[in-house]
């Protein structure tokens, strides 16, 4: 079928129009969200960036590539945070656009490496440069003040065994590098003819590297012990008193089930225990009933100087705290949440952005921050022995460095207390629970993700799921036998070496660019002495022939 000349010209103009490119960049940037829960198309992550790459490489100018990168990043941020729209309204679009600017340099890099007619060498270099550039974007936006590491591309591989093994070696950062490298190779295979051989070799190298990690990467070994953890998920229950009562009822049902620790979700206790001795007494009675410690989470205002800590007196304000309660009441072990959810628990630069509280459900008052991580010793039922657990609160399970530090400090089990009451019907609960699998694989420590509302799940030291999940519709208590291990993973020992490698690649690129500009100047011969113009018979200077 032949397209008439006039229609063909109109189609060409449409495809080259700025508005079409803008819409295409936004849509292409949003595609990777399908690899995350709830859609969970993990395999799609390895080709999800290809449309965006193909679009940016055809940018007519570097400025247009910067714009395509920015718009694609904006689409990605809107997609992975779309469940916040009922809370932040139009403010979410503004935040996504600001964060999307981080991808503008990446768009420029795509055009630099794959634009026009790149040589085989340049296409081969792109397999290292473009993943490194993407990782720098993920690293910068992972700062708590910019929203934290929600929606890292590597996190979409939380249920893939070979990706979890990679995470144990280089963290989620190494998985992101692999995903972007595969996307880059596929895009080059499709659109850059000279790059087909190096791209195919690059894909083979990725497969060999994954296989080598799968076979030879060291990991923690089983210690033969088991720690029995009970998760109490009351579900959506309005009011702190009714919520406490429901959690209390579910905990009583655990009597006689041989548990070592009972975990309640985030904000499961809405009153300060020092101001409510009656609640402390009820929790202590529950601990005696089930013959186990209870890890609750208190979301309440605490008066200044209410209790002396190893680092001084308490500051007054609203804290979210993990508190361990035993048969005699609170044991004194307490962890105050350190990293808060922007706008949800505090407003950054409230003097400038405080108006966000009037257009959405931003925090009316900033929560207070803790100043250190804590490892708690929980008796495991054997005389004179205890299991060391490291608590995290909600958003903190997204940060690889926090769980890595807890593992380095001797935590044998990681516990995240969470709640997604506001986002029950969105993709957020499933995606939040999936992060625990990555943290378990990175650290080689089993991890418990216990929610007040949402999805509760437990993962073993290899990131594999233990038992059945509790879904968003469940109001129940479940017991899990968590395997204990000894030893650590390469990621705990060596840290973020994948990030430093990406920085080295980008540094080498910058040095190469500088050398290409400086070396020709240094090699240029020095100008010789000026030549005097020839004279004619009449004494005037002869004009050079053209």
MARROBA-362542 format. One record per residue (C-alpha): residue in one letter; x, y, z; residue number from 1. Coordinates in steps of 0.001 Angstrom, whole numbers, plus 500000, padded with zeros to 6 digits. Layout:
BEGIN
["A" [X Y Z] NUM];
...
***
This chain:
BEGIN
["X" [500000 500000 500000] 1];
["X" [501440 503329 498881] 2];
["X" [500915 506429 500992] 3];
["X" [499976 509495 498917] 4];
["X" [502698 512123 498710] 5];
["X" [500671 514776 500554] 6];
["X" [499745 512435 503379] 7];
["X" [503331 511219 503595] 8];
["X" [504566 514792 504015] 9];
["X" [501999 515470 506726] 10];
["X" [503086 512277 508541] 11];
["X" [506730 513318 508296] 12];
["X" [505942 516748 509713] 13];
["X" [503995 515135 512549] 14];
["X" [506822 512775 513466] 15];
["X" [509323 515638 513485] 16];
["X" [507153 518058 515466] 17];
["X" [508279 519172 518895] 18];
["X" [504937 518307 520491] 19];
["X" [505053 514740 519221] 20];
["X" [508579 514252 520553] 21];
["X" [507574 515680 523919] 22];
["X" [504605 513333 524257] 23];
["X" [506662 510380 523060] 24];
["X" [509441 511139 525583] 25];
["X" [506946 511331 528461] 26];
["X" [505325 508039 527450] 27];
["X" [508649 506263 526833] 28];
["X" [509971 507343 530224] 29];
["X" [506901 505887 531957] 30];
["X" [507231 502408 530408] 31];
["X" [509629 500899 533018] 32];
["X" [506930 501146 535708] 33];
["X" [505313 498026 534238] 34];
["X" [508261 495967 535502] 35];
["X" [507471 496866 539130] 36];
["X" [504680 495458 541286] 37];
["X" [501763 495356 540904] 38];
["X" [502051 494536 537132] 39];
["X" [505288 492738 537986] 40];
["X" [506486 492204 534393] 41];
["X" [510091 491843 535569] 42];
["X" [511335 490693 532134] 43];
["X" [510042 493903 530560] 44];
["X" [512670 495898 532459] 45];
["X" [515339 494601 530047] 46];
["X" [513687 496275 527035] 47];
["X" [511628 499022 528695] 48];
["X" [514223 501745 528039] 49];
["X" [514682 500881 524357] 50];
["X" [511950 503244 522997] 51];
["X" [513359 506103 525079] 52];
["X" [516913 505376 523893] 53];
["X" [515844 505202 520244] 54];
["X" [514001 508506 520553] 55];
["X" [516824 510406 522254] 56];
["X" [519521 509178 519856] 57];
["X" [517621 510818 516984] 58];
["X" [517546 514232 518675] 59];
["X" [518653 516808 516081] 60];
["X" [520614 518854 518615] 61];
["X" [522204 518395 522005] 62];
["X" [519649 520792 523463] 63];
["X" [516824 518602 522174] 64];
["X" [518493 515516 523709] 65];
["X" [518612 517308 527063] 66];
["X" [514904 518079 526735] 67];
["X" [514034 514492 525757] 68];
["X" [515980 513234 528774] 69];
["X" [514177 515654 531084] 70];
["X" [510718 514788 529752] 71];
["X" [511422 511047 529907] 72];
["X" [512624 511390 533492] 73];
["X" [509483 513350 534347] 74];
["X" [507332 510577 532864] 75];
["X" [509248 507970 534868] 76];
["X" [508861 509888 538140] 77];
["X" [505137 510425 537553] 78];
["X" [504644 506735 536789] 79];
["X" [506484 505286 539793] 80];
["X" [504846 507776 542183] 81];
["X" [501381 507962 540596] 82];
["X" [499777 506578 543776] 83];
["X" [500700 509846 545522] 84];
["X" [498404 511857 543240] 85];
["X" [495409 511824 545657] 86];
["X" [497677 513258 548344] 87];
["X" [499852 515778 546506] 88];
["X" [497550 516631 543568] 89];
["X" [499186 519050 541118] 90];
["X" [502204 519349 543403] 91];
["X" [503224 515833 542298] 92];
["X" [503613 517063 538714] 93];
["X" [505899 519864 539902] 94];
["X" [508009 517472 541987] 95];
["X" [508238 514984 539086] 96];
["X" [509333 517735 536706] 97];
["X" [512044 518891 539104] 98];
["X" [513346 515356 539652] 99];
["X" [513086 514656 535925] 100];
["X" [515798 517259 535355] 101];
["X" [518281 514700 536686] 102];
["X" [517820 512699 533466] 103];
["X" [518623 515648 531181] 104];
["X" [522403 514954 531237] 105];
["X" [521655 511276 530630] 106];
["X" [519765 512257 527475] 107];
["X" [522792 514211 526338] 108];
["X" [524973 511142 526987] 109];
["X" [522656 508943 524897] 110];
["X" [522990 511269 521906] 111];
["X" [526749 511539 522410] 112];
["X" [527267 507770 522424] 113];
["X" [524561 506504 520045] 114];
["X" [523530 509513 517984] 115];
["X" [524245 509832 514270] 116];
["X" [526448 507071 512899] 117];
["X" [528568 505897 515834] 118];
["X" [531583 503712 515287] 119];
["X" [531784 500232 516709] 120];
["X" [534175 501480 519401] 121];
["X" [531802 504259 520486] 122];
["X" [528860 501860 520536] 123];
["X" [530852 499422 522642] 124];
["X" [531771 502195 525080] 125];
["X" [528093 503115 525398] 126];
["X" [527466 499755 527111] 127];
["X" [529488 501058 530058] 128];
["X" [528844 504810 529830] 129];
["X" [525040 504860 529627] 130];
["X" [524461 502441 532558] 131];
["X" [526957 504467 534601] 132];
["X" [525137 507698 533784] 133];
["X" [521795 506154 534750] 134];
["X" [523266 504940 538033] 135];
["X" [524443 508455 538898] 136];
["X" [520884 509675 538427] 137];
["X" [519591 506942 540740] 138];
["X" [522262 507743 543298] 139];
["X" [521456 511467 543412] 140];
["X" [517693 511026 543605] 141];
["X" [518141 508425 546351] 142];
["X" [518949 511244 548750] 143];
["X" [516196 511395 551341] 144];
["X" [515462 515059 550619] 145];
["X" [514716 514256 546961] 146];
["X" [512288 511448 547744] 147];
["X" [514619 508552 548459] 148];
["X" [515375 505397 546453] 149];
["X" [511822 504483 545468] 150];
["X" [511579 502904 542021] 151];
["X" [515247 502095 541425] 152];
["X" [515351 500146 538176] 153];
["X" [517201 497246 539787] 154];
["X" [514436 496911 542390] 155];
["X" [512100 495631 539669] 156];
["X" [514064 492342 539773] 157];
["X" [513212 491522 543398] 158];
["X" [511769 488066 542570] 159];
["X" [514451 486956 540053] 160];
["X" [517001 484579 541645] 161];
["X" [520001 485587 539497] 162];
["X" [519308 489286 540122] 163];
["X" [519103 488686 543879] 164];
["X" [522473 486926 543697] 165];
["X" [523894 489981 541908] 166];
["X" [522453 492176 544680] 167];
["X" [524369 490133 547271] 168];
["X" [527582 491082 545443] 169];
["X" [527012 494721 544493] 170];
["X" [523665 495744 545918] 171];
["X" [520697 496983 543941] 172];
["X" [523138 499295 542110] 173];
["X" [524762 496364 540310] 174];
["X" [521347 495084 539211] 175];
["X" [520473 498528 537799] 176];
["X" [523736 498558 535839] 177];
["X" [522885 495169 534320] 178];
["X" [519347 496201 533332] 179];
["X" [520460 499438 531629] 180];
["X" [523378 497689 529888] 181];
["X" [521014 495128 528358] 182];
["X" [518628 497886 527230] 183];
["X" [521519 499786 525645] 184];
["X" [522733 496703 523795] 185];
["X" [519242 495947 522461] 186];
["X" [518754 499545 521283] 187];
["X" [522127 499489 519506] 188];
["X" [521309 496153 517867] 189];
["X" [518059 497592 516535] 190];
["X" [519235 500973 515274] 191];
["X" [523028 501108 514891] 192];
["X" [524384 498750 512236] 193];
["X" [528113 499101 513136] 194];
["X" [527230 498311 516747] 195];
["X" [525659 494938 516144] 196];
["X" [528787 492909 516803] 197];
["X" [529910 494777 519968] 198];
["X" [526305 494797 521221] 199];
["X" [525983 491056 520772] 200];
["X" [529353 490594 522510] 201];
["X" [528155 492869 525318] 202];
["X" [524998 490807 525819] 203];
["X" [527121 487679 525947] 204];
["X" [529459 489299 528488] 205];
["X" [526470 490194 530699] 206];
["X" [525268 486594 530575] 207];
["X" [528745 485264 531426] 208];
["X" [529092 487716 534338] 209];
["X" [525702 486734 535756] 210];
["X" [526599 483060 535429] 211];
["X" [529951 483581 537156] 212];
["X" [528277 485388 540059] 213];
["X" [525670 482643 540312] 214];
["X" [528339 479923 540523] 215];
["X" [531153 481511 542511] 216];
["X" [529767 484355 544630] 217];
["X" [530251 483602 548344] 218];
["X" [527422 484036 550789] 219];
["X" [526458 483378 554392] 220];
["X" [526011 479795 555496] 221];
["X" [523172 478320 557538] 222];
["X" [523720 478189 561287] 223];
["X" [521077 475537 561828] 224];
["X" [518956 477786 564020] 225];
["X" [515461 479119 563473] 226];
["X" [513812 482243 564831] 227];
["X" [510035 482133 564988] 228];
["X" [508500 485521 564229] 229];
["X" [504796 486321 564355] 230];
["X" [503452 489202 562244] 231];
["X" [500280 490933 563462] 232];
["X" [498391 492829 560740] 233];
["X" [495123 494341 562019] 234];
["X" [494192 495950 558681] 235];
["X" [492336 499202 558230] 236];
["X" [490866 499933 561680] 237];
["X" [489924 503571 562400] 238];
["X" [491181 505176 565590] 239];
["X" [494257 504355 567709] 240];
["X" [492272 502726 570535] 241];
["X" [490379 500320 568234] 242];
["X" [493563 499609 566292] 243];
["X" [495370 498709 569516] 244];
["X" [492493 496506 570627] 245];
["X" [492441 494597 567331] 246];
["X" [496213 494013 567461] 247];
["X" [495829 492877 571059] 248];
["X" [493111 490393 570076] 249];
["X" [495202 488931 567233] 250];
["X" [498244 488630 569493] 251];
["X" [496326 486617 572100] 252];
["X" [495561 484051 569382] 253];
["X" [499314 483324 569191] 254];
["X" [499368 481787 572660] 255];
["X" [500927 478331 572596] 256];
["X" [502388 478678 569081] 257];
["X" [506012 478811 570250] 258];
["X" [506964 482243 568933] 259];
["X" [510140 484137 569818] 260];
["X" [509029 487625 568760] 261];
["X" [505732 489274 567840] 262];
["X" [505949 492236 565459] 263];
["X" [503275 494911 565136] 264];
["X" [503185 497347 562221] 265];
["X" [504014 501021 561944] 266];
["X" [501929 503384 564132] 267];
["X" [500344 500404 565869] 268];
["X" [500430 502356 569153] 269];
["X" [499121 505907 568874] 270];
["X" [499985 507087 572403] 271];
["X" [503284 507581 574206] 272];
["X" [503789 504579 576492] 273];
["X" [505443 506681 579196] 274];
["X" [502254 508740 579419] 275];
["X" [499960 505685 579256] 276];
["X" [501114 503116 581816] 277];
["X" [497863 501230 581250] 278];
["X" [498931 500448 577650] 279];
["X" [502368 499364 578846] 280];
["X" [500700 497010 581326] 281];
["X" [498460 495523 578618] 282];
["X" [501454 494936 576338] 283];
["X" [503421 493327 579181] 284];
["X" [500463 491004 579884] 285];
["X" [500373 490069 576183] 286];
["X" [504087 489298 576285] 287];
["X" [503526 486932 579207] 288];
["X" [500559 485325 577420] 289];
["X" [502509 484461 574277] 290];
["X" [505816 484008 576145] 291];
["X" [507656 486280 573712] 292];
["X" [508768 489851 573276] 293];
["X" [506555 492261 571304] 294];
["X" [508043 494871 568975] 295];
["X" [505506 497686 568645] 296];
["X" [505730 500994 566827] 297];
["X" [504736 504147 568667] 298];
["X" [503640 507206 566672] 299];
["X" [503029 509858 569308] 300];
["X" [504191 513104 570819] 301];
["X" [506899 512676 573403] 302];
["X" [507625 515378 575969] 303];
["X" [511129 516800 576113] 304];
["X" [513371 515128 578674] 305];
["X" [510939 512254 579150] 306];
["X" [513753 509741 579249] 307];
["X" [517532 509825 579292] 308];
["X" [519216 508039 576384] 309];
["X" [522891 507111 575871] 310];
["X" [523289 510326 573888] 311];
["X" [521394 512652 576181] 312];
["X" [517847 513676 576978] 313];
["X" [514952 513261 574567] 314];
["X" [513886 516188 572484] 315];
["X" [510219 516917 572515] 316];
["X" [508045 516322 569475] 317];
["X" [506330 513595 567494] 318];
["X" [508473 510496 566956] 319];
["X" [507926 507179 565214] 320];
["X" [509674 504642 567403] 321];
["X" [510190 500882 567459] 322];
["X" [509836 499825 571096] 323];
["X" [510554 496345 572460] 324];
["X" [508187 495197 575221] 325];
["X" [508846 492177 577452] 326];
["X" [506957 490435 580274] 327];
["X" [507846 493276 582659] 328];
["X" [507004 496097 580224] 329];
["X" [509198 498153 577857] 330];
["X" [512753 496802 577981] 331];
["X" [514418 500132 577251] 332];
["X" [515321 499179 573665] 333];
["X" [513974 501858 571347] 334];
["X" [514748 502996 567827] 335];
["X" [513543 506376 566575] 336];
["X" [512954 506635 562836] 337];
["X" [515805 508548 561197] 338];
["X" [514741 509048 557573] 339];
["X" [511372 510643 557117] 340];
["X" [509019 510655 554134] 341];
["X" [509141 514053 552377] 342];
["X" [505770 515811 552635] 343];
["X" [504250 512763 554345] 344];
["X" [506168 513216 557616] 345];
["X" [507846 516557 557087] 346];
["X" [507814 519374 554545] 347];
["X" [511258 520238 553118] 348];
["X" [511972 523958 553468] 349];
["X" [508587 524439 555123] 350];
["X" [508955 528217 554997] 351];
["X" [509104 528032 551186] 352];
["X" [506959 524961 550436] 353];
["X" [504510 525063 553334] 354];
["X" [501702 525891 550900] 355];
["X" [501767 522189 549902] 356];
["X" [499680 521462 553021] 357];
["X" [496814 523456 551538] 358];
["X" [496642 521544 548226] 359];
["X" [497249 518006 549507] 360];
["X" [497714 515883 552598] 361];
["X" [501223 517017 553422] 362];
["X" [502332 516856 557061] 363];
["X" [500950 519678 559132] 364];
["X" [503802 519281 561640] 365];
["X" [507259 517847 561049] 366];
["X" [508127 514578 562795] 367];
["X" [511347 514426 564781] 368];
["X" [514304 512307 563653] 369];
["X" [516322 509734 565506] 370];
["X" [520095 510063 565570] 371];
["X" [521392 506469 565457] 372];
["X" [520497 502959 564393] 373];
["X" [519853 500338 567062] 374];
["X" [520330 496571 567263] 375];
["X" [518119 494895 569875] 376];
["X" [518732 491563 571640] 377];
["X" [515589 489375 571722] 378];
["X" [515550 486165 573855] 379];
["X" [514936 483171 571584] 380];
["X" [513563 480758 574162] 381];
["X" [516922 479129 574933] 382];
["X" [518421 479927 578367] 383];
["X" [521019 482669 578142] 384];
["X" [520774 483156 574350] 385];
["X" [519294 485909 572244] 386];
["X" [518874 486858 568605] 387];
["X" [519940 490343 567538] 388];
["X" [517349 492137 565412] 389];
["X" [517688 495408 563523] 390];
["X" [514496 497493 563172] 391];
["X" [513650 499856 560320] 392];
["X" [510492 501934 559984] 393];
["X" [508512 502041 556735] 394];
["X" [510332 504205 554148] 395];
["X" [513719 503181 555558] 396];
["X" [513496 499709 554013] 397];
["X" [514159 501398 550649] 398];
["X" [517668 502512 551688] 399];
["X" [520382 499882 551049] 400];
["X" [522884 501561 553355] 401];
["X" [520661 501303 556450] 402];
["X" [520146 497534 556270] 403];
["X" [523810 497059 555349] 404];
["X" [524869 498966 558450] 405];
["X" [522562 496918 560674] 406];
["X" [524032 493702 559262] 407];
["X" [527534 495046 559835] 408];
["X" [526598 495879 563428] 409];
["X" [525640 492273 564078] 410];
["X" [521908 492128 563334] 411];
["X" [520840 488555 562558] 412];
["X" [517292 489441 561474] 413];
["X" [516078 492676 559848] 414];
["X" [512578 493948 560628] 415];
["X" [510679 496687 558814] 416];
["X" [507479 498039 560395] 417];
["X" [505217 499675 557848] 418];
["X" [501694 500921 557087] 419];
["X" [500055 501904 553811] 420];
["X" [496585 502840 555023] 421];
["X" [496287 505743 552588] 422];
["X" [497415 503703 549578] 423];
["X" [495672 500360 550150] 424];
["X" [494114 500191 546679] 425];
["X" [497236 501262 544788] 426];
["X" [500415 499537 543599] 427];
["X" [502344 500909 546599] 428];
["X" [501805 498075 549167] 429];
["X" [503099 495308 546891] 430];
["X" [506043 497390 545709] 431];
["X" [506956 498351 549270] 432];
["X" [506906 494722 550426] 433];
["X" [509123 493703 547500] 434];
["X" [511956 495910 548766] 435];
["X" [512488 493590 551736] 436];
["X" [513536 490807 549344] 437];
["X" [516344 492975 547987] 438];
["X" [517504 494040 551444] 439];
["X" [517568 490379 552531] 440];
["X" [519617 489339 549492] 441];
["X" [522022 492292 549833] 442];
["X" [522798 491582 553475] 443];
["X" [522344 487805 553650] 444];
["X" [519973 488373 556552] 445];
["X" [516317 487277 556683] 446];
["X" [513944 490218 556665] 447];
["X" [510444 490620 558062] 448];
["X" [508174 493233 556488] 449];
["X" [505329 493673 558986] 450];
["X" [502527 496088 558182] 451];
["X" [499694 497652 560087] 452];
["X" [497901 497758 556735] 453];
["X" [499207 496712 553344] 454];
["X" [501200 493617 552417] 455];
["X" [503198 491722 555073] 456];
["X" [505887 489313 553889] 457];
["X" [508983 487497 555130] 458];
["X" [512091 486726 553074] 459];
["X" [514980 484378 553735] 460];
["X" [518691 485311 553578] 461];
["X" [518767 484686 549811] 462];
["X" [515763 486957 549178] 463];
["X" [513371 484070 548604] 464];
["X" [509917 484333 550140] 465];
["X" [509202 482422 553374] 466];
["X" [505615 481266 553837] 467];
["X" [502555 483091 552509] 468];
["X" [502033 486821 552353] 469];
["X" [499304 488684 554187] 470];
["X" [497483 490772 551570] 471];
["X" [495854 494171 551826] 472];
["X" [492481 492589 552679] 473];
["X" [493824 490459 555534] 474];
["X" [493350 491143 559216] 475];
["X" [495282 488307 560793] 476];
["X" [498381 487062 562593] 477];
["X" [500845 484659 560958] 478];
["X" [503903 482802 562263] 479];
["X" [507057 482346 560181] 480];
["X" [510101 480194 560859] 481];
["X" [513021 482407 559865] 482];
["X" [516325 480589 559143] 483];
["X" [519374 482059 560848] 484];
["X" [522760 482241 559099] 485];
["X" [526365 483140 559844] 486];
["X" [528778 485118 557699] 487];
["X" [528097 488083 555429] 488];
["X" [527740 488893 551746] 489];
["X" [530305 490654 549530] 490];
["X" [528017 493690 549488] 491];
["X" [528139 494005 553284] 492];
["X" [531941 493618 553234] 493];
["X" [532819 495820 550253] 494];
["X" [529904 498231 550059] 495];
["X" [528949 500344 547040] 496];
["X" [531844 499384 544793] 497];
["X" [529506 499323 541769] 498];
["X" [528816 503028 542308] 499];
["X" [532535 503804 542448] 500];
["X" [533059 501817 539259] 501];
["X" [530381 503862 537497] 502];
["X" [532063 507059 538696] 503];
["X" [535360 505793 537281] 504];
["X" [533750 505121 533873] 505];
["X" [532300 508625 533709] 506];
["X" [535602 510088 534877] 507];
["X" [537417 508252 532076] 508];
["X" [534881 509623 529583] 509];
["X" [535532 513166 530771] 510];
["X" [539305 512686 530567] 511];
["X" [538961 511303 527039] 512];
["X" [536945 514325 525978] 513];
["X" [539489 516712 527478] 514];
["X" [542376 514838 525816] 515];
["X" [540714 515045 522406] 516];
["X" [540564 518817 522749] 517];
["X" [543968 519402 524311] 518];
["X" [546215 516978 522377] 519];
["X" [545567 518478 518887] 520];
["X" [546394 521903 520279] 521];
["X" [549656 520622 521762] 522];
["X" [550608 518890 518514] 523];
["X" [549923 521933 516327] 524];
["X" [553271 523320 515019] 525];
["X" [554340 526719 516273] 526];
["X" [553856 529541 513758] 527];
["X" [557011 530505 511804] 528];
["X" [558355 534055 511287] 529];
["X" [556158 536301 509140] 530];
["X" [557012 536312 505402] 531];
["X" [557548 539766 503876] 532];
["X" [555328 540360 500833] 533];
["X" [557037 540410 497430] 534];
["X" [557505 543794 495698] 535];
["X" [556638 544640 492068] 536];
["X" [558683 546761 489731] 537];
["X" [556634 549766 490772] 538];
["X" [557425 549166 494457] 539];
["X" [553966 548073 495504] 540];
["X" [553220 544784 497278] 541];
["X" [552037 542026 494989] 542];
["X" [548629 540662 495685] 543];
["X" [548499 536911 496209] 544];
["X" [546741 534984 493505] 545];
["X" [543381 533497 494362] 546];
***
